[in-house]
């Protein structure tokens, strides 16, 4: 079950990170930084709540 959760987290993170990169290329740096922070939260937060 944890493997499925980790794979889902990685898939969501990869998609979100790709969106952040596309924002960065469009010179929307503030939005890209916010998306990068969101990606970091998506990766780190489950280790404190779900994956104990």
PyMOL commands that set and color helices and strands:
alter all, ss='L'
color gray80, all
select helices_A, chain A and resi 2-25+29-49
alter helices_A, ss='H'
color red, helices_A
deselect
rebuild
show_as cartoon
